[in-house]
């Protein structure tokens, strides 16, 4: 599981994607089984812009490229609303 940081704006995107890549690598080394659920937890997220949605969609793409299921949990209501506004809420499966 990846716990998102408190802030995700454009400047933090590379760092958060690096963290997710590390999470993917740890999951791969811990188990050879495909289909393992990788979850992103947004409970700590307090300050964000649309870059947070881009991060979540890229994390989902990276997980699926490695044959892993992907889910998000505990997104702030404002981020969920932003996802609905942009029409990507259906792409972000909740855990």
N, C-alpha and C positions, 0 to 999 in steps of 0.2 A: 504494500500500500504506500502511496505517496501522499503525504500531508502537504497541501499547498501552503506557501508562505502567506503572511498577512497582507502583503502587497504584491499585486501583479499588474504592472503597467508595461508599456512598450520596453522600457529599460530592463525589466527583469526577465523578459521572455527567454533569452539564451540560457540564463542560469536555471530557470525552472525546467526547460527542455533537457538540459544536462542532467538534472536530478532524475527526471523520468527515464532517461537513457540508462542511468546507473541502476534504477529500480528494475528495468527490463533485463539488464545483464545479470543482476543478482537472482532474479526469478529463473533465468535460463540456466545459471550455474547450480541453482538449488534443485532443479527438477528438469528432466528432459521431456516431461509430459506437456503436450500442447493442450490448449483449451483452458489453461489455468486463468482464473479471473484476476485481472489487475485493476485495482480500485484507486481512484483519486478522491481524497477527502478534502472538501472545501470549507470545513468548519472554522478554520483559522483565518480565512480570507476576509479582510475588512476593507481594503482599498483596491479598486480594480477599474479597468476600462475594458473596451472591447478586445483588447489583447488577451485577456483571460479566456475568452471564448476561443480565440485562435489557438491558444495553448492547449486547451482541452481537446479540440478537434485534431490537433497534431499528435497529441498523446494517444488518442484513439487510433489514428492512422498507423502510428508506429507499433502499437500493441497488436493490431490486426495483421500487420505485415509479418509479425513473428508468430502468428497463429494463436494469439492470446485473446481471450474475451476481455472486455473493457467496461467499466462502470464508474459513475461518479456518485458521490454521496455528500450530503450536508452542504449543498451549495447555498450561498446567501440568497434570499428571496429576490433581491435586486438583480443578481446575476441570472437567475432563472427567468426573470421578466425580460432581461436583455436578450437572452437566448430565444424567447418567444417572439420578441420584436423582430429579430433578425431571421426568424424562421428556421433556426437550427435546434430548437428544443427537442424535437423528435430524434435527432442524431445522438443526443447525450442521454444514454440509458442510465437511469438511477439504480443504485444498489439498494 
